[in-house]
Amino acid sequence: MRLDDRFDDMVASLRGFYRTWYVFTGLELGLFDALRAAGTHGLTAAELAARTGVEPALAGRWAWGADAFSLVENVDGRIRVPGDVAAILLDADRPEFLGGHFQFAAVGSLDYDRLPDVFRTGRAVLSRPDRYRVAIERLTVQDVAVFFEEVLVAFPQLAADLRPGARVIDVHSGGGRWLIAMARRFPGLRLTGVEFEPDSVDRARANVTGAGLADRITVEQGSMLSVGHVAEADLVYFQYALHQLPDPVATLRSAWAAVRPGGWLVVLDWYLPTDPDELRSAQGELIAGVQLDEVIQGTRLVTAAEALGWFAAAGLPAPELVDLPSGASVIVLHVG
Ligand SMILES: C[S@@+](CC[C@H](N)C(=O)[O-])C[C@H]1O[C@@H](n2cnc3c(N)ncnc32)[C@H](O)[C@@H]1O
């Protein structure tokens, strides 16, 4: 690459860093929400400030900068958000949703001052602040959309088996977003979340109660190895969790033991690309970015082959791996 082109390439990364913080600020303060609600008419900076509680001069400065990054159009004193920007940043039920990923990147990066030390010593940072787990919950909102829009489409029999009375376990259920989405989509389901982190258990229980679903969703504190469910679930699900667990093989064995005959074990995750061209792609860069985040806490994303190896090591029947349109993959074990 010519030096000028390389320079532009590197500058693009710096631009992305600053753009991320304009996005983060706009999401946290509800600026994008207010602009979308105003439609094509848009808002003045004073109106935007009044609707979001932001200091008026700074609302104007945010809009000015967000315009530089093509996040809003700021013309003749009126600020508008383009429909495609709003859809990608705000529509949590679409697989293209990236708003949560921006929030995760911004909040997660607050811990990145620890990276040099982790790389030097090889010692992970064993606990991250609660804000980090809230950010994870926002990141994995996209996984919930992928499950509904891609996994259930690829496995229609799974959706058919989730009939009223069926039982579902979400292993390491975080803030409970998938549980709540499932309870709403499949009204007769009874769901259990298993979660290890105390603050996530509290958040999940509060979210479930807030959604009015406490009669159908229970959140248990612990791991699959401690809670002792046997042959009772129609579906046991892992979402962005298996690769982070201290013993994925033993956990898979317990999870399969919890599935009743004819039921489903489903693992949704994002795997490391093994092909160099795939690595040097937009998707590969995002995976590499998330891998950097995992380095801090001593966990790592794995290849699909490694994940399949855990199923074999656990002595489970051979599962099916499906690469999904979003770039996520699902591993499904179902002996019909
Ligand atoms: C990235 S979160 C995903 C949570 C949720 N499934 C979601 O999609 O939002 C990973 C989960 O792995 C679990 N986990 C991570 N490290 C763990 C450890 N050392 N022991 C037990 N569980 C752990 C946490 O409980 C956490 O909920």
PDBQT file of the ligand as one rigid body, heavy atoms in Angstrom, charges set to zero:
ROOT
HETATM    1  C1  LIG A 401     -21.031 -12.357  27.737  1.00  0.00    +0.000 C 
HETATM    2  S1  LIG A 401     -22.061 -12.888  29.003  1.00  0.00    +0.000 S 
HETATM    3  C2  LIG A 401     -23.483 -13.401  28.090  1.00  0.00    +0.000 C 
HETATM    4  C3  LIG A 401     -24.733 -13.329  28.892  1.00  0.00    +0.000 C 
HETATM    5  C4  LIG A 401     -26.040 -13.614  28.150  1.00  0.00    +0.000 C 
HETATM    6  N1  LIG A 401     -26.116 -14.976  27.672  1.00  0.00    +0.000 N 
HETATM    7  C5  LIG A 401     -26.282 -12.642  27.034  1.00  0.00    +0.000 C 
HETATM    8  O1  LIG A 401     -26.315 -13.050  25.888  1.00  0.00    +0.000 OA
HETATM    9  O2  LIG A 401     -26.402 -11.436  27.330  1.00  0.00    +0.000 OA
HETATM   10  C6  LIG A 401     -21.227 -14.357  29.461  1.00  0.00    +0.000 C 
HETATM   11  C7  LIG A 401     -21.791 -15.150  30.631  1.00  0.00    +0.000 C 
HETATM   12  O3  LIG A 401     -20.798 -16.114  30.984  1.00  0.00    +0.000 OA
HETATM   13  C8  LIG A 401     -20.776 -16.285  32.394  1.00  0.00    +0.000 C 
HETATM   14  N2  LIG A 401     -19.401 -16.415  32.873  1.00  0.00    +0.000 N 
HETATM   15  C9  LIG A 401     -18.346 -15.731  32.449  1.00  0.00    +0.000 A 
HETATM   16  N3  LIG A 401     -17.241 -16.093  33.133  1.00  0.00    +0.000 NA
HETATM   17  C10 LIG A 401     -17.646 -17.032  34.021  1.00  0.00    +0.000 A 
HETATM   18  C11 LIG A 401     -16.981 -17.800  35.043  1.00  0.00    +0.000 A 
HETATM   19  N4  LIG A 401     -15.683 -17.641  35.283  1.00  0.00    +0.000 N 
HETATM   20  N5  LIG A 401     -17.703 -18.698  35.719  1.00  0.00    +0.000 NA
HETATM   21  C12 LIG A 401     -19.018 -18.868  35.481  1.00  0.00    +0.000 A 
HETATM   22  N6  LIG A 401     -19.687 -18.151  34.552  1.00  0.00    +0.000 NA
HETATM   23  C13 LIG A 401     -19.014 -17.261  33.860  1.00  0.00    +0.000 A 
HETATM   24  C14 LIG A 401     -21.408 -15.078  33.015  1.00  0.00    +0.000 C 
HETATM   25  O4  LIG A 401     -22.313 -15.502  33.970  1.00  0.00    +0.000 OA
HETATM   26  C15 LIG A 401     -22.083 -14.348  31.867  1.00  0.00    +0.000 C 
HETATM   27  O5  LIG A 401     -23.449 -14.291  32.043  1.00  0.00    +0.000 OA
ENDROOT
TORSDOF 0
